[in-house]
């Protein structure tokens, strides 16, 4: 894909840093708390208040598990990053890591925490199914889910599996000592760290004012993609911007007439509190509107899986 994570000790001497960093590493220690707070804020008077509240509870469970049992990065991480850099491969591609991470232990902890909360019937059934499933069954469901098939375990099971998997992948991504380098024209439609699809994109303030970053649905990394360009096929010929409120809305959908895809764009200059997972989930009505126009989402929200 001509886009790679290069270890810090192998960066070329004298290379000037880009004015817009290509890669923003996740910070799990603060990420989950901020996401849970945003979900709870958005749930007030929202038609999906119950589900946003459930999502906030599950994210809070992720934060508590992280604080209680942080992941110790495997010793082979640095070597794998180095080897993948030579071939332009994502170092955290799921096939190479899933069996080596304690995500099933984390899943048990998440289920134990969330079981203390009142849940809708379908979600309670999913918790029970996961609690009773064997580790091999869970492994098979997770493998299918990471490959894009949520039907194997069921769409109600998927958010719990993904929460445990993402908790591991975000900590791996945070432990990488490297920098993302990309050749002009490199494919940026999926995460260069783990090859997962994005949730949404964010036009940021702060140290990266005005630059757009896609937010990974699995490892929580963000990678730079120029604005006014389709995040899926890189075309800039026929882009449309949709919102339910006004042209000044903080959440819009960017559609592409060439590949017929769309992805949300969140603008921090319109609302500094926007958060990719939370605001994408809370703006589901916008998805319905854009999909009625014939576009299909190129992203994946960890709380919205479909068969």
N, C-alpha and C positions, 0 to 999 in steps of 0.2 A: 504493500500500500504506500511505500515511500514516505512513511511517517513512523517515527520510532522514538522510544525512550532510550536515551543515551546516558550511561552512568556518568556522574559528575567527574570522576577521575579520568574519563576518556574524552571529555569535551576538548575541542581544539583550542589551544592557547591563542589568546588575542581575539577570539570571536566576540563581537559586541552583542550584548543581550538585546533581544527584540523589544521595541517599545510596548508591544502587547505580548506578554508571555504566552507561548503556545499551550501551556498546560498549567492548570491550577490544581494542586493536590488537595484531596479532601482533608478535613479536620474533624474526624468523628467525635472527638471529645466535646465539641460545641455544636456540631451539625444537627444531631438528633434532638437536642433540647430546643434549638431554634425552630426546627421543623414542627415539633409537637406544639410549641407555643403558637405558631402561625396557624396550624390546623384548628386549634381551639378558638382562636380569634375569628377565623373564617366561618366556623360552625354557628356562630351566633345568628339566629334568625334565618338560617340557610335551609332550603328545602331538603338538603342532604345532611342535616345536622347530626343525625344519629350515626351515619357512616363516617363522617368527618371526625366525630368523637371517638369512634372505634379506631380509626387510623391514628389519632393522637395517642390513644392508649397503647397501641402496638409500638409506635415510635418511642414512647416513653419507656416501654419495656426494653427496647434496644439500648437506649441510653443507660439504663440501670445495669443491664448485662455487661455492657462495655466497661462501666466503672467497676463492677465486681470481678470480672474475669477478662481482662484485656488479652488480645491475641499476641503471642510471642512470634514474631516473624520467623519463618523457617530459615535456617542457615543458607539454603540453596537459592534464596531469593536474589541476592546480588549477582551470582553467577548466571542465573537464568535471564535476568535483565540484560546482562552483557551479551549473552549469546543471541537473544532475540533482537538486540540492536543491530547486530551484523546482518540480519536477514529481514529487517523491517517488519518483525512480527510482534503482536501484542503480548507482553510478558505475562499478563494475568488471564490469558484465554482460559475459560473454564475447564476444558478437557485436561489441562495439565495440572490442575490444582484441587479439584473438588474432593477427591479421595484423600487428600493430605491435610484437610482442614477440619477443625472441630465444630463444623456448622450444626451437626445433629445434636451435640450437647447444648449448643446455644439455642437451638429450636426447642428443646425440652424446657430450658429456662424461660423462654418467651411464652410457651404454652402455659407453664405454671403461673406466670404473672398474669396473663390475660384471662385465665380461667376464673380469676377472682372478680372479673367484671361481668355485668349483665350483657349478654350477646343475643342478637337475633338468632332465630332457629337455625338458619343455614350456616351461620358462622360457628354456632355452638356444635353443630354436627361435624363441621370441618375440624374443630379442635379435638373432638372425640375421635374422629377417624385417624388423625395424625398421632394422637396419644396411644392408640391401639395398634398402629401399623408397625411392622418390623423395620429394622434399619435398612434392610435390603429393599423393601418396598419404598421407603422414603428416598433412598438413593436413586431408584429408578424414576420416581416422580420428579425429583430435582434435576436429573439428567435430561428428561424430556422437557421440563420447563425452561432450562437454560438453552435448549435447542429451539425454543419457540413454540413448544406444544404444551398448552396448559390443560388439555383435555385428560391427560393420563391420570393425574391426581384429582382433577376437578378445579374449576375456577374459584371455588370458595376456599380451597386448600392453598392455592397459589400464593396469596399475599403472605401467609405465614412462612411458607418455604422460602420465598424471596427475601423476607425480612431477615431470616437466619443466614442465608447465603450472602446477602448484601453486607451484613454486619461483619462478616469475615473478609469479603473482598475490599471493603472500604479501608479496613485496617492494613491490609496488604499494600494497597495503593499509597496509603499515607507513609508506609515504611520505605518506599523506593527512594533511593538516593540518586536522582537523575533529572534529566530535563528532556522535554519533548522537542524533537527537531523534525521539520516537515519540508519536503521539496515542493516547489511551486506546482500547483495542480494536483497535489496528493488528495486521495479520497479521504474525506473527513466525516462521512455519513455515519460511522459507528465509532465507538470509543477506541482510541489508539492504545489504551492500556489493557482493556479486557475484551474488546470487540462487541460489547453489548450496545443496544440502541439507546439513544438519548431519551430523557423524559421530556425536556423542553429546552429552550435556549433563553439566556438571560443577557440583556444589555446592561452592563455593570457601571456602577459609580466607583468611587474610591481610587485605588491604584491603577485600575483599568477603565477609566471613564470612557463611555461610548463604545467600548469593544464588546462584541457578542461572543458568548461562550455557550456551547452545548453541555448539558449536565447529564452525566451517565446514570442510567437506571440501576446499574449493579454496583460499580465500585465508587460511585459518587465523585469521580474526577470531573473536571471541566476542561474542554479544549476549545481553542479559538477558531472561529469560522467567521469570515468577513460578512458584513451585513449586505442586504440587497442581493443575496445569492441563495438559491435553494440549498438547504442544509442536507438534502437527500441526493440530488443529482448535480448540484453546483451550477445549474442554469440561472441566468439572470434575465431571461427574455420575457417571461410572462408570470410575474409574481403578483399575488393579490394579498391584501391585508384585511382581516375580518375582525370585528368586535361586536359585542352586544350593547355596549354603553355609548361610546363616542370615539371620535378620532384620537382623543386624549386618554383612552383607556390604558391601564397598566398591563393588561393581558390581551394579546391579539393572537390570531392564527395567521401564519404566513403560508399561503398556498402556492403551488407551482402548476402552471398549465401544461408544462412539458411532461412531467412524470406523474401528475395528478396526486401528489402527496401534499400533506400539510404538517406543520409543527407549530406549537405555541411559541410566542416570543413574549418574554416578561421584561418590563422596562422599570429599572430601579429609579430613574429620574421622575417617573410618574407615581411610584409608591416604593419607597426604600425598603419596605418590609416584605416584598414579594419573595417567595421561596418556591423553587421549581416543582417539587412533588406536591406540596400543599396547594399552590395556586393552580396548577394543572388539574388536580383532582376537583377543586372547588368550582372550576369553570367548565364543567362537563356539558352544560347547555350550549356552550360555544362549539364544542365538538359536534353535537347533534346538528347544529345549523350548518357548519362547514361540510359535514358529510352528506347532508341533503343536497349540496351543490355538486356532488360527484367526486369529492376528494377523500383520500384514505390517510389515516395518521401514519407517519413514519416513526413515531415514538412509542414508548412503553411506560405507562405509569405503574409503579409497583403495587398499587391498590386497584388497578383496573385491568383484569385479564379477561379475555373473551375466548370462547371456543371457536 
